[in-house]
Amino acid sequence: MLPAMRTLVSRSLCLVLLSGALTVLSQAAIAQSSKNVDDLLLQAQNAMSKGHPEDAVSLLRRAIDQAPERADLYLLRSRARDASGKYEAAIEDASKYIALKPDDAAGYLNRARIYASQEKNDEALRDADKAIAMAPREPDGYFRRADIYSVMGKTAEAKADEAKAAELDR
């Protein structure tokens, strides 16, 4: 083999080895970052269970900074913000969750609950209807819609949804 060709092959081999090493390092960094985010999520869940939603919001902000594509972080932060009385921010997070997971009825049920707590019944009803359309065999959507109907004074509709939810819950 010619010396120039040997040098070229040697450099190519070094590049391949370097690329492989970088891939391994990158995967290790991703795994560590994921572990950090999971740790922050667990701490936030603990803060919520202890009645400290503001602490949970702070922890989840840090987690979202590291993993903005993780929908579960937005869902929990929306609940923490709702518990803190920060309804508009809670709606934003609930909407972000829905944007990341548009086929998950849980996002619509969560946002319906937040709208209902603000007495935005039309918006809450729209989201509850969407959740029911997405998961018609799940009782949660009917329970949520029954609550909304009840607040709206639609007693017959509320009772029908309560009965449907109870039937599905068996």
N, C-alpha and C positions, 0 to 999 in steps of 0.2 A: 504494500500500500504506500502511496506517495506521502511524504511528510505533510504536505498541505491538506491532503484528504484525511490523514490520520488526525490532524489538528481539528478539522471540521467535524469529524465523527466524535472526537473527544468532547468538543464544545457542545455538540448536539446532545450527547449523552449527559453531560452536566446539566444542560437545560431541562432535559426530561426528568432527571433526578431532583433538580431544584423545584420543578413544577409539582412533582409528586410530594415533596416535603412541604411545599406551601399548601397543597390541598389538605394534607394531614393536619397541619397547623390551623388552617382555616376551619376544618371540621371540629377540631378541638375547641377553638374559640367560639364557634357556634354552639357547641354542646355546653360550654361554660356559661355563655350568655343565656341560653335557654334555662339552665339550672338557676341562674340569678333571677330571671323573670319568674320562674316557678316558685322560688323562695319568697319573692315579693308578693306574689299572688296569695300564697299561703298565709303570710303575715297580714295581708289585707283582709282575708277571710276571717282570721282570728280577731282582728280589730273590729270587724263588723259584728261578730258574735258577742263581743264584749261591750257593744254599744258605743263604739268610737268611729263613726263613719268618716269624720274629718281625717283621722289618721289613715283610714283605708284609702281615701281619695289621694292623699300624699304618696302613699306607697304605690298606688296604681299609676299615678302620673310618672313615677320613676320607671315602672315596668313598661308602660306604653312608650316612653322615650327609647327604650331598648328594643321593643318588639311592637312597632305600630300596626303590624298586620294581624296581631292576636285578638280576635273578636271577643274571646272570653273576658279579656281585661276591660273592654268597654262596657260589657254587660254588667260586671260587678261594680265598676265605677258609676254607672248610671244608677244603680241601686243605692250606692253610698251617697251620691249627690242628692238623690230623692230623699233619703233619710236625713240629710243635712238641711233640707228645705231649699236646695239649689235646683229648682225644677227645670229652668231653661237649660242649664248645663246637663242635667240628667236626660232631658229630651235629646240634646245633641249627642250624648254618648249612646243612648238607645238607638238613635237613627244611624250612627256610625256602625253599631253592631249589625243592624239590619242591612246596611250597605255591604258589609263584609260577609254576611250570612243571610242572603235574601230568602232562602228556602227554609229557614228555621222559624217556626211559629212562636217559639219562646221569645224572640225579639219583639214581635208584635204584641204579645201578651204583656211583656215588661213595659213597653211604651204605653199601652192602653192603661195600665195601672197608674203610671205617672200622669197621664192626661186626666184620668179620673180624679186623682188627688188634687188636681188644679181646677176641677169642675169643668173641664173641657170635654163635655160628654159626647159631642158629635165626633171629635177626633178619637176619643177613647172607643166609641162604638165602632168606628171605621176599622181601627186596629184589631179589635176583638173579632169582628166579622172576618177580617183577613186571616187571623189565626185559625178560626174555625174552618174556613175554606181550605186552608193548608193541611189541617190535622183534624178532620171531622170526627175521628174516633177517640179523640182525647177530651176528657171532661173539663180540663182547665179553661179552655176557651168559653165553654158554656157557663161555667161558674163566674168568670170575669164579666161576660156579657149580662148575666143575670144581675150582678151587682150594679152595673151601669143602668140597666133598665129600671131597677128598683129606685135608684136616685132620680131617674127621669120621671118617675111616677107611672111607669108602664108595668103595672102589676101583673097582668096576664102574661106578657112576654117574659117577665122575670121568672114567674112560676114555671112556665114551659121550659125555659132554659135550665132551671134548677132540677126539674124532673129529668131532662135529657142528661144532664151532668151526672145525676145520681144513678141513672140507668147505665151509663158508660163506666162509672166508677166501680160497679160491682165486679 
